[in-house]
Amino acid sequence: MRELLFLLLLALAWFGAVNLALSALTAAVGPLLARAALRLRPSRASAALLALKLVPGAVALLFIFALFLPAQWRFEPENANESAGYTLVALGLLGALTLALAARRAARDYLATRRLERGWLARARSTPAMAAGGLPIYCLPDEIPIVSMAGLRKARVFVSRSVVKALTHDELDASLAHERAHHQARDNFKRLLVACSPDLLGLWPGGREIERRWREAVEFAADARAASGSEGRGLVLASALLKVARMTHSPGLLAAGSLFYDGAPIWERISRLLAPEVGEEPAPRLGRAWSVSLCGMTIVAAAVAAEGVWLGVHLATEGLVRLLP
């Protein structure tokens, strides 16, 4: 039991140390990369910013499960009598706290959104005639302006009566197309991933900016898909967005769902919609094939070099246990 507890402490300490280092590095260079990413097409910009946000936590977890634990299993002698100093304990607590806060954020956002969705369903009526793209649409008898997609496995779009009255048929259709674009891009699932990402980016302004920029890019991408490269449709969507924004006093009702207007910079969204090119192109199959091939080659190379890497990680662990106070 003592050996298992010490192994857990070491794993958490490595997780905390790797996460802290990568979070600090990402927060330092992230804003520059985020501004560069926003010059890409919106869908590619959102993908790049999402990867930037998830890198510290994902790499730290990968380090633990792909390098540290196999190294301990392969090279750690049985009944090794080792003890942890204050630094290792502090790093272990940092790793444990990071994971606990990530789980808390994910649970809080999911439960809050689920509670709001159930409240909407309790007083909503389905309008199958408005359904499109496989998404059921519900009309709410609310005066609060709501155009929102909620749900992960079973997504639904909710539209309040005030919005239906305020928008023309074309504007309402464009607004629903915006929500369908979120559904097609699995943006609600990505929001949950961001919420449960176990990183320390929030400690730095640059880290918080990455997430803010990503949320903006997600809206830009949904706008572009809904506009479908048409200037006329972009103008209609911009008009709908402006009307809903004027009616909205407190955006951001959903933590893990999409809102047609969530407080993102409205004038930048409108200017993008009115730009000559507002469409989105799917990623070329050749590019996808190359990405999959590159990933496969990386995994193979890592497997070939695994023994040496594991030995290096084990030696580093032994050195840290002995040297750190």
N, C-alpha and C positions, 0 to 999 in steps of 0.2 A: 504493500500500500504506500509506503514512504517513497519508493522508487517511482510509482505512478504519479504521485503528487509532485515530485521533483521534476518529472518529465513534463507534466502539465504546466508547471511554473516556467520551465525553460521555453516551452512552445509559446506561451503567452508573452514572455519577455522578448523573444525573437519577433513575434507578431507586432508588439508595441514598438520595437526599435525600427524594424523595416517600414512600418506604416508611418511612423513619425518622420523618418528621413524622406520617404517618397512624397508624403503630404507637403512637407516644407519645400521640397524641390518643385513639385507641381504648382504650389501656390506662388512660388517665385517667378516661374516662367509661364504659368498658365494664362494670365491676362494677355500677354503678348500673343500666345498661340490662339487664344479665344478670339481676339480681334482679327487675326489672320484667317481663322476658320469661317468667320462670318462673311468673308469675301467669296466663299464657295457657294455652290447651289444650296438652298436651305436644307434639303434632306441630308446632304453630305456634311454640312456644317453641324447639324444636330447630332449626327452619328459621331463626328470627331469630338465634339464637346462632351458627349456622353462617355466616350472612351476615356477622355481626360479626367472626368469626374470619378470614374470607377477604377482607374488604374491603381491608386495607392492601396485600397482595400483588397482588390482582386489579386494583385501581385504579392501582397503580404500573406494572404491565405494560400496562394499557390506555393510560396516559399515554404510554408509550414508543412503542407501535405505532400508536396512533390520532392522536397529537399531535406528539411530538418528531420521529420519523422522517419523516412527511409534511412537517413544517415545514422540516426540513433539505433534503429533496429539492426543495421548492418554492422556497425563498428563499436557500439557501446558494450563494454564487458559487463557480465552479470555481477550483481552485488557490489557495484561501484559505490564507494562511500564518499559522496560529495555533498557539499552544503552551499547554500546560496547567500550572497552578500546583500547589502542594502540596495545596491544598484539594480541587481537582478530582480529583487522583490518589487522595487519601484516600477521597473519596466513591465513586469508581469501584471501589476495592478493597472498600469496604463493600458495594456492589451485587453485585459478583462473589462475595464470600464468602457473602452471603445466598442467592444462587441455588445456589451449590455445596452449602451446608449443607442446603437444602431437598431437592435431588436426592439427597443422601446419606441423609437421613432416610427419604425415600420408598423408596429401594432397600433400605435396611436393614430397614425394617418389612415390606416385601413379601417379601423373601427369607427373613426369619426366619419369617414366617407360612407361606410356601410350604414351607419345610423341615419345619416341624412338621406341616403338613397331609399331606405325603408320608409322614412317619413314621406318622401315624395310619392312612392308607390301606393301608400295608404290612401292618398287623396287624389291620385291621378286617374285619368281615363285613357285607355289606349286609342290611338287613331291610326288604324291599319292603312287607311288611304294615303297617309303621309309617309309611310314606311318606304325606305329605299336602301339599297345596298345591304339587305339582310339585317338591318337594325330596327327593332321595334321602337316606335316613337310615342311618347306619352305627353299628354297635355295637362298642365297644372293650372288650377284656378287661382294662381297667385298674381298679384300686381307687381311683385319683385321681378325684374327682367332676368329670365333664366333661359339659356340655351346651353345645355351641358350633356356630355356623355359620361355615364358612370358605369362601373362594373368591369371585371376582368374576364372571367369565363363567359358571362352572359351580359354583354354590354347593352345598354339602353340609352336612348336620347330623351331628355326631358326639355319641354318647351313651355314656358308660362304663357298664360292668356294675354298678358300685356304685350309680349313680344309678337304674338300672332296678330294682334290688332295694329301694332305700330309698323310692321314690315309689310312690304308688298309681297306678292306671290314669288317673284323672282328673287327678292332679297332673302325671304325665308328659305327658299330652295338652296341658295348659295350658302346660307348659314348652316343648314343641315349637311351640305356637302363638306363644309369645314370639319364638322364633327365626325363624319364618315371617314375623312382623311386621317383623323386621329386614330380611329378604330383600325384602319388598314395598316397604319404604322405601328400599332400596338403601343401607343404612347402611354396608356394607363399602366401597363405592365412596366414600362421603362421608368415611370414616376415612382412606382413601388421599389424598383431596383435602386433608384437614387436615394429613396428614403432609408433603405436598409443597408446602404453602402457603409461598411465599417472603416471610415477614414477619419482623418483629423484635419481635413481642409477647412473646416469651419473656424479653426483657430486663427486663420489669417484672412485679411480682406481679399487678397488675390484668390484664395480658395473659394470664398463665398461668391466672388464674381463669376467663377467658372459655372457654378450651378445657375446663377441668374441668367448668364448668357445662353446656357443650354435651354432653359425654359423659353426664352425669347426665340431661339432658333426653331424650337418645336412648333411655335405658333406661326412663324414665317413659313415653315415647310407645309403645314396644314393649309395655310392661305394659298400657297402656290399650287398645291394639288387641287384645291377647290376651284381656283380660277382656271385651271387647265390651259394655261397659255393664252387665254382670250382676254384682250383688253376690256371688252365690254363686260364680260363676267367679272373681271377684276374690279371694275368700277362699281358694279352692283354689290359685290361683297364688301367693298370699302364703304359704300353707303350704309349697308346693314350694320357693319361694325361701328360706324360713327353713331348711328341711332341707338344701338344697345349701350354703347359707352356713355352716352348722354343720360340714359335712363338709370345707369348703375351708380350707386353711391358707395358700395363696399364690396369690390370684387374680391375673389379668392375664397369662395365658399367651400370648394372641394380641395382636399389635400392630395388625394390620390386619383383624381379624375380631371377631365378637361372642361374648361369653361370657354365659351366663344370669346368673351372678353374677360381676362383675368388680371388686368392691370398692367400688362406688358405695354411698352411704349407704343401708343396708338398711332402717332403720326408716322413713326417709322414703318409700322405695318401698312398703313395706307399708302405711303410713298412707294413701298415695294409693290403693292397691288397695282398702282398706277404706272409702274415702270413698263417699258416695252416688253420685257421678258419676265413673265411671272409663272411659267409652267415648270413642271418637274419631269425629268427624264429618268426612267428606270436604269439601274446600274447595268452596264453591258455584261452579257454572260461570260465573255472572255475575262473580264476583270474579276468576276466572282470565282471563276475556275482557277485563275492565278492565285487569288487569295487563299482558296482551299488548298491548293498545291503547296503554297509557301508554308501554310500552317502545318501540313503533313510533314514536309521536309524538316521543319523546326522540331517537331516532336521526335522524329527519327533521330536527328542529330543529338537531341538531349538524351535520348535513351542510350545511344552509343557512348556518350561521355558521362553517363550517370555515375558510374563507380568512382571516377576521379572527383566529380563535383561533390558527391556525398562525403568522400573522405575530407575534402577541403572544408565543408560545412561542419563536419564533426570536429576537426582540429580547431576550427574557429570557436566552436561552442566550448570545447575543453579549455581553450585559452581564456575566453571571457569568464568562465566559472572561476578560474584560478586567479586572474588578474584584477577583475573588478572588485571594488571594495564592498 
